[in-house]
Amino acid sequence: MASIGDSAAQLRARIADARGKDGDRLFARGTERVWIAGILLVAGLIPFTLAGMMWDDRLHNGVSIWIKPLKFQIATVTYLLTLFLVARLLDEAVRAGWLLRLTALAAFVTAGFEILYISGQALRGRASHFNSETAFEAAMYGLMGTFAVVLIACALVIAGLIALRAKPSVGLGVRGGSALGLSLGFLATLLVASHLGESGGPWIGGERSDVNGLFFFGWSTTGGDLRVSHFFATHMMQALPLLGLALDRSGARPAVAVSGVAVGAVLWGVLIAGTFQQALNGAPFIAL
């Protein structure tokens, strides 16, 4: 009788364990759907923005009023896709946890708000950034700043998780590259964006217009432009994970992969600091 009772208890335990694992997988998939929904929402606006560029001849800062929404849409899709892919490297318990779900929801809400407002302002023929001409726009610009901090802080959360709770199979290169890229990218983006906001615009010296700026980017070719260092700060979040992945795939020893990522972080940091100082000096990134 005791053995029958023990067998029944073991069976119940296995069923409960299986249900728990299935529940974890379902919760993890639900979190992944939040990331995917955010990516699809923003990416779905890109064709309409391109159509606006083709058929709407209105200008802002001397270029199509739809250029800024397009750049932000592409950058946001890239950012959300980065967070989604790095999050998939976490162990299943973390992927099924509330912290990652809340992070995904925060990224979805803040990214959606930012992109919809920027795109909506373009549709209205109004500037989204550095615009305090009406009480509504001043309030929305302030809210954008707050939401932007929350949005990039999602990278910091995932950086901490990947450093502590990556799958055992994840190579040290991509693990270190993701942790360093997301955390340092967050810090650098926050610092550069804060200075950009305090400056009231990206230009320092030169022509305060995008007319003669670099193709697509619009970076000034006649003076300093803080958008250059902002670009490199933000895309540190992709550069270092890709470097780590490349080192892992090359067959490099773990110590070499970690060292390579550390060197890459230093060099990328120098690039950010150099372009930031260049802008402060009023010198263009590329003079044409």
C-alpha positions in Angstrom: 0.0 0.0 0.0 2.8 2.3 0.8 4.4 1.8 -2.5 1.1 2.4 -4.3 0.7 5.7 -2.3 4.3 6.7 -3.2 3.7 6.0 -6.9 0.5 8.1 -6.8 2.3 11.0 -5.1 5.1 10.8 -7.6 2.6 10.8 -10.5 0.8 13.9 -9.1 4.2 15.6 -8.7 5.1 14.9 -12.3 1.8 16.2 -13.5 2.2 19.3 -11.5 5.7 19.8 -12.7 4.6 19.3 -16.3 1.8 21.8 -15.9 4.3 24.3 -14.3 6.7 23.9 -17.2 3.9 24.3 -19.7 2.7 27.4 -17.9 6.2 28.9 -17.9 6.5 28.2 -21.6 3.1 29.8 -22.3 4.0 32.9 -20.2 7.3 33.2 -21.9 5.7 33.0 -25.3 3.2 35.7 -24.2 6.1 38.0 -23.3 7.7 37.3 -26.7 4.4 38.3 -28.4 4.6 41.7 -26.6 8.0 42.3 -28.2 6.8 41.2 -31.6 3.6 43.3 -31.4 5.8 46.4 -30.7 8.1 45.6 -33.6 5.2 45.0 -36.0 3.4 48.2 -34.8 6.3 50.4 -35.5 7.4 48.6 -38.7 3.9 48.8 -40.0 4.1 52.6 -40.1 7.2 52.6 -42.3 5.4 52.1 -45.6 3.0 55.0 -44.8 5.9 57.2 -43.9 7.6 56.4 -47.2 4.4 57.2 -49.0 4.3 60.5 -47.2 7.8 61.3 -48.3 6.8 60.6 -51.9 3.6 62.5 -52.1 3.8 65.2 -49.3 6.1 68.1 -50.2 6.0 69.8 -46.8 9.4 70.5 -45.2 10.8 70.8 -41.7 14.4 72.1 -41.2 14.6 72.2 -45.0 14.0 68.5 -45.6 10.9 66.3 -45.9 8.7 66.5 -42.8 8.6 62.7 -42.9 12.3 62.1 -42.6 12.3 62.3 -38.8 9.5 59.8 -38.3 11.2 57.4 -40.7 14.5 57.6 -38.9 12.8 57.1 -35.5 10.7 54.2 -36.8 13.8 52.4 -38.2 15.8 53.1 -35.0 13.0 51.9 -32.8 12.4 48.7 -34.7 16.1 48.0 -34.5 16.1 48.7 -30.7 13.1 46.5 -30.0 14.4 43.7 -32.1 17.7 43.9 -30.2 15.9 43.6 -26.9 13.7 40.7 -28.2 16.7 38.7 -29.5 18.8 39.3 -26.3 15.9 38.3 -24.1 15.7 35.0 -26.0 19.1 34.2 -24.6 17.8 34.2 -21.0 17.1 31.0 -19.2 13.4 29.9 -19.3 12.6 30.7 -15.7 13.6 34.4 -16.3 11.8 34.5 -19.7 8.7 33.3 -17.8 9.0 35.8 -15.0 7.1 39.0 -14.3 10.2 41.3 -14.6 10.8 40.5 -18.2 7.0 40.8 -19.0 6.9 44.2 -17.3 10.0 45.3 -19.2 8.4 44.2 -22.5 5.2 46.0 -21.7 7.1 49.2 -20.7 9.0 49.1 -24.0 5.8 48.5 -26.0 3.9 51.4 -24.4 6.8 53.9 -24.4 7.9 53.1 -28.0 4.4 53.1 -29.2 3.7 56.5 -27.7 6.9 58.1 -29.0 6.5 56.8 -32.5 2.8 57.6 -32.8 3.3 61.1 -31.5 6.3 61.9 -33.8 4.4 60.5 -36.7 1.2 62.3 -35.8 3.0 65.6 -35.5 4.5 65.1 -39.0 1.0 64.4 -40.3 -0.2 67.7 -38.7 2.8 69.5 -40.1 4.2 70.3 -36.7 7.6 69.6 -35.0 7.7 66.9 -32.4 11.1 67.8 -30.8 12.1 71.1 -29.2 8.6 72.4 -29.7 6.9 74.3 -26.9 4.8 76.6 -29.0 1.5 75.4 -27.5 0.8 74.2 -24.0 -0.2 70.8 -25.4 3.1 70.4 -27.4 5.1 71.6 -24.4 3.5 69.0 -22.2 3.9 66.2 -24.8 7.5 67.1 -25.4 8.2 66.8 -21.7 6.3 63.5 -21.6 8.3 62.3 -24.6 11.5 62.9 -22.6 10.2 60.9 -19.6 9.0 58.0 -21.8 12.4 58.0 -23.7 14.2 57.4 -20.5 11.9 54.6 -19.5 12.3 53.1 -23.0 16.1 53.0 -23.0 16.1 51.8 -19.3 14.5 48.6 -20.6 17.9 47.9 -22.1 19.5 48.3 -18.7 17.2 45.7 -17.1 17.9 43.2 -19.8 21.6 43.9 -19.5 21.5 42.9 -15.9 19.4 39.8 -16.6 21.7 38.5 -19.4 24.8 39.0 -17.2 23.3 37.0 -14.4 20.8 34.5 -16.0 21.8 33.7 -19.5 21.3 30.1 -20.8 24.3 27.9 -20.1 24.7 27.4 -23.8 25.2 31.1 -24.5 28.8 32.0 -25.4 30.7 34.4 -23.2 31.3 36.7 -26.1 27.7 37.4 -26.9 26.8 37.3 -23.2 29.4 39.9 -22.4 28.7 41.9 -25.5 25.0 42.1 -24.8 25.5 43.0 -21.1 28.1 45.7 -21.9 26.4 46.9 -25.1 23.0 47.4 -23.5 24.2 48.9 -20.2 26.9 51.2 -21.6 24.6 52.1 -24.5 21.9 53.1 -22.1 24.3 55.3 -20.1 25.9 56.9 -23.2 22.5 57.6 -24.8 21.2 59.1 -21.6 24.2 61.4 -21.2 24.2 62.6 -24.8 20.5 62.9 -25.1 20.4 65.0 -21.9 22.9 67.4 -23.2 21.1 67.5 -26.6 17.9 68.4 -24.8 19.5 71.2 -22.7 21.1 72.6 -25.9 17.7 73.2 -27.5 18.8 71.5 -30.7 21.5 69.3 -32.2 23.5 72.1 -34.0 26.5 73.8 -32.5 27.8 76.4 -34.9 27.2 76.2 -38.7 23.9 76.2 -40.5 20.9 75.3 -38.3 19.3 73.3 -41.0 19.3 69.8 -42.5 19.3 71.1 -46.0 23.0 70.5 -46.6 23.3 67.7 -44.1 24.6 64.2 -44.8 22.2 62.1 -46.9 19.3 60.6 -44.8 21.0 61.3 -41.5 20.9 65.1 -41.9 24.0 65.6 -39.8 25.4 69.0 -40.3 28.3 69.4 -42.7 29.0 73.0 -41.7 29.2 72.8 -37.9 28.9 70.5 -34.8 26.0 68.1 -34.6 25.1 66.2 -31.4 23.1 63.7 -33.3 26.3 62.0 -34.4 27.4 60.9 -30.9 23.7 60.1 -30.1 23.6 57.7 -33.0 26.8 55.9 -32.0 25.7 55.8 -28.3 22.4 54.2 -29.2 23.8 51.7 -31.6 26.4 50.5 -29.2 23.5 48.3 -28.1 23.8 46.4 -31.4 27.6 46.7 -32.1 28.9 45.0 -29.0 26.5 42.0 -29.0 27.3 41.5 -32.7 31.0 41.6 -31.9 30.6 39.1 -29.1 28.6 36.8 -31.4 31.3 37.1 -34.1 34.0 36.2 -31.6 32.0 33.2 -30.3 31.3 32.0 -33.9 35.0 32.4 -34.8 35.9 29.7 -32.3 37.8 32.1 -30.1 38.5 30.9 -26.6 36.1 32.3 -24.0 38.9 34.5 -22.4 39.7 35.9 -25.9 36.1 36.5 -26.6 35.6 38.4 -23.4 38.8 40.4 -23.9 37.7 41.2 -27.5 34.4 42.5 -26.3 36.1 44.7 -23.6 38.4 46.2 -26.2 35.5 46.8 -28.5 33.6 48.6 -25.7 36.6 50.9 -25.0 37.0 51.7 -28.7 33.3 52.3 -29.2 33.3 54.5 -26.1 36.2 56.5 -27.6 34.2 56.9 -30.8 31.2 58.3 -28.8 33.3 60.6 -26.7 35.3 61.8 -29.8 32.2 62.7 -31.8 30.6 64.3 -28.8 33.6 66.6 -28.3 33.8 67.2 -32.0 30.3 68.5 -31.9 30.9 70.7 -28.9 33.9 72.2 -30.8 31.5 73.1 -33.6 33.2 70.9 -36.1 31.2 68.7 -38.5 31.5 64.9 -38.4 32.1 65.0 -42.2 32.7 68.4 -43.9 31.5 68.5 -47.5 
